[in-house]
Amino acid sequence: MIIRQQQLHYSPKNRRLASMYHWSKRLADTMAIRFWSHHYRSFNKMADKAANHAMDSSILTQYRFRLIAEKEQSSQA
């Protein structure tokens, strides 16, 4: 459902889901994501390990992904 909403660019009717849709849409636009596809959990080992780590530990861990603009600036310097 989420992938279809992102592919077809339509917002859910539920307010809470609509706000999450718009947030994820802005984030995807910032990261220049142009194509959406579903990845089965069994094929996504990195996300599975991160989810297990988050559930097993009580330590908050955040990952910062470099944006395309940051990559371009660092490669030009």
N, C-alpha and C positions, 0 to 999 in steps of 0.2 A: 504494500500500500504506500509506504513512504517513498520507495523508489519511483513508483508510478506518479505520485504527486510531484516529485522533483522533475521527472522527465516531461510531464505534461504541463508543468507550471500552474497548478491550481492549488489554492489554499484550502485546508480543511475547514469545516463549518464550526467545529468546537473551538472556543476561544483559546484555550490553553494549547491545543495542538496547532492552531493557526499561528500563535506567537512563536512556538518552537519551529514551525515551518519557515517563517520569515527570518528568524535568527539563523537557521541553517542555510537558507538561501543566500543571505548576506555573506556568511562565512565562505560558502562555496564560490560566490562571485569574487571574493577577495583572493581566494586561492586559485582562481581561473579554472574551476572544474566545469567542463563542458559536457561530460558524458557520465551517466549513472548506470551502474549495473549491480546486480545482487551477487554477493560472495557467500557461499555456504560456509557455515561456521567451521566445518571440518577442514576447509581449505584455508582458513584464516588463523594460522597458528599464533602469529604475533598478537592479534587481538585477544585470542583465547588465553594466552599467557598473561597478558596485561589485566584481563578481567579476573583471572584466578589470583593474581598478586594483590589486586585491590580488595578482593573479598577476604583473602587470608591475612592481610596486614591491616593494622589500624593507622598506618602512617599515610598521610595524604601525599600523593605523588602527582605532579603535573608535568606534562611534556609540552615544550614550546616548539612548534613547527615553524621553520623559516618560510616566510612568504616569498613569492616569486620576485617581488620588487627588491627585497633584501638580498636575494641571491644575485640579482643583476647588479646591484650597487657594489656588493663585495667582489664580484668578478671584474668590475671595471676599475677598482682601486688598485 
